[in-house]
Amino acid sequence: MKTKWAVTALIITTIFATSVFAQSDINSPPAKKKTTSAKKKSPSNKKRSSKPKKPAAPAAMAAPLVASPEQATDNFTPIEPMPKGPTPPLKKEAPPPKRAVAKPIKKISNEAIKNANNAIGIQLIKTNVNYAETDLDGSLSNTENGYVPGFSLNFSVMKNLLLGNDYIAASYSKNSGNTNYIGALLIGGGGYGSIRQVHQASLKDYSIRYGKGFEVSDRMMLTPFIELGAHQWNRNLGSYQEAYTNKYYAGGLLGQISPSQNWVVSASGVYGKTTSSNISLSGSMAQLFPGASLGNSDIYKFGLAVDYAFTRSFHGNLSSSYSSFKYGRSAVINGFLEPDSATKYTTFGVGASYNF
């Protein structure tokens, strides 16, 4: 028994001594190298061992640094815990901002035409009267021919009012002058050509239009319109006077083209019907034939005009127009009647306008 305890004590003492010896080797500084060329001699105080010797730890590792708890917590960034519940959806990246695209500016087209159509103007005109009456058998009874001077006042506007490019135009004209009469005596005279006279004549015309302009291109417009108008011709035959009147309604088309910025060329055509055609007399014949209603007919009108813009507000213009209609024979009153007749007017004008 005593032998067992002795062996145990010897083993414990040997382990303890070995651990102390190893600790002293670790903590002891490494041996300094000799500068001489002599061979290194192992220290005398160390026993030789058959076991391989552990290399000495470098000086930097001899005393490892251990951070204190306070230093460790100062540099520690805690990891946030994942939230409980369902995983939130990933945020989608916002789409890139849309580039602002400037709206195309609508090109102002037909500026010259619209400028020409917004005007207040006056023209000096000259109208050629071509009037002819026919007897019941169709033979020529009498005629009136000649140029009658006058003037016209014109107003027109083209604006976006109701339908877009609304076109409104109004005109008034008056002519006064003489015409050459060729005819026959009413009572007891020969046939056509037996009498020639110069008669005074005056003409008055009123008209108003409404239409809508359509832009065919940037230099061309077509404007359909409706037109209402009235006409009066006072015919002085010397001993008595005749006044022919009628109204009319019609539809038409105005075509305009601008070959350049300053020029506008216009052409129009009108077709309609006359209404309320009438003749009234004054003077010596009024007691026998005071007047009567006349037959209505078709009416045709054609026009051509050229407008030149000296400035945006001041324009000059030239125009020509043609119109044709008829008066039907009247009822017989006291043995007298007004025969069938045909009237043709050709008018030329030159003028100026204020444009806006």
ZIHUUR-V50297 format. One record per pair of residues at least 4 apart in sequence whose ideal C-beta (glycine too) atoms are under 6 Angstrom apart, sorted by sequence separation. I is the first residue (numbers start at 1). GAP is how many residues later the second one is. D is the distance in whole Angstrom. If there is no record, write none. Layout:
i;gap;d
I;GAP;D
I;GAP;D
This chain:
i;gap;d
24;4;6
57;4;5
67;4;4
110;4;6
134;4;5
135;4;5
160;4;5
162;4;6
185;4;2
190;4;4
216;4;4
259;4;5
281;4;5
282;4;5
285;4;6
286;4;5
310;4;5
57;5;5
67;5;5
161;5;4
184;5;5
189;5;5
236;5;5
281;5;5
332;5;5
135;6;5
215;6;6
216;6;6
258;6;5
309;6;5
134;7;6
158;7;6
159;7;6
184;7;5
235;7;4
330;7;5
133;8;4
184;8;6
213;8;5
214;8;5
256;8;6
257;8;5
281;8;6
307;8;5
308;8;5
330;8;4
133;9;5
158;9;5
234;9;5
281;9;6
184;10;5
185;10;6
213;10;4
256;10;5
281;10;5
307;10;5
329;10;6
132;11;5
157;11;5
182;11;6
184;11;6
233;11;5
280;11;4
329;11;5
183;12;5
211;12;5
255;12;5
279;12;5
306;12;5
131;13;4
156;13;4
211;13;5
232;13;5
182;14;5
211;14;3
254;14;5
305;14;4
327;14;5
129;15;6
130;15;6
155;15;5
231;15;5
278;15;6
279;15;6
181;16;4
209;16;5
210;16;6
252;16;6
253;16;6
304;16;5
326;16;5
129;17;6
154;17;5
230;17;5
252;17;6
277;17;4
181;18;5
209;18;5
252;18;4
303;18;4
325;18;6
128;19;5
129;19;6
153;19;5
229;19;5
277;19;5
178;20;5
179;20;5
207;20;6
208;20;6
250;20;5
302;20;5
324;20;5
126;21;5
127;21;5
152;21;4
228;21;5
250;21;6
275;21;6
178;22;6
179;22;5
207;22;4
250;22;2
274;22;5
301;22;4
323;22;5
126;23;5
206;23;6
227;23;5
249;23;5
274;23;6
150;24;5
206;24;5
248;24;5
300;24;5
322;24;5
125;25;5
150;25;3
226;25;5
227;25;6
274;25;5
30;26;5
176;26;5
205;26;5
248;26;5
299;26;4
321;26;5
124;27;6
125;27;5
148;27;4
225;27;5
272;27;5
149;28;5
175;28;4
204;28;4
246;28;5
247;28;5
297;28;5
320;28;5
123;29;5
148;29;4
224;29;5
247;29;5
271;29;6
297;29;4
174;30;5
203;30;5
319;30;4
122;31;6
223;31;4
246;31;4
270;31;4
173;32;5
202;32;5
318;32;5
121;33;5
146;33;4
222;33;5
245;33;5
269;33;5
294;33;4
295;33;2
146;34;5
172;34;6
201;34;6
294;34;6
317;34;6
120;35;5
144;35;4
145;35;5
221;35;5
244;35;5
268;35;4
171;36;5
200;36;4
294;36;5
316;36;5
119;37;6
144;37;6
199;37;6
220;37;5
243;37;5
267;37;5
170;38;5
199;38;6
292;38;4
315;38;5
117;39;5
118;39;5
143;39;5
219;39;5
242;39;6
266;39;4
292;39;6
118;40;6
169;40;4
315;40;5
117;41;4
142;41;3
240;41;6
241;41;5
265;41;6
292;41;6
168;42;6
241;42;5
313;42;6
227;43;6
240;43;3
264;43;4
114;44;5
167;44;4
239;44;6
240;44;5
289;44;5
239;45;5
240;45;4
263;45;6
167;46;5
262;46;6
288;46;5
165;47;6
262;47;5
289;47;4
127;48;5
165;48;4
288;48;6
163;49;5
129;50;5
277;50;6
248;51;5
274;51;5
140;52;5
148;53;6
158;55;6
167;56;5
279;59;5
110;105;5
109;106;5
113;108;5
109;109;4
110;111;5
113;143;5
113;145;5
112;146;4
116;148;4
112;149;6
113;151;5
112;152;6
116;191;4
141;198;6
133;206;5
134;206;5
133;208;5
132;210;5
131;212;5
130;214;4
127;218;5
128;218;4
127;220;4
125;222;5
126;222;5
125;224;4
123;226;4
124;226;6
123;228;3
122;229;5
121;230;6
121;232;3
119;234;4
120;234;5
119;236;5
118;237;6
118;238;5
115;240;6
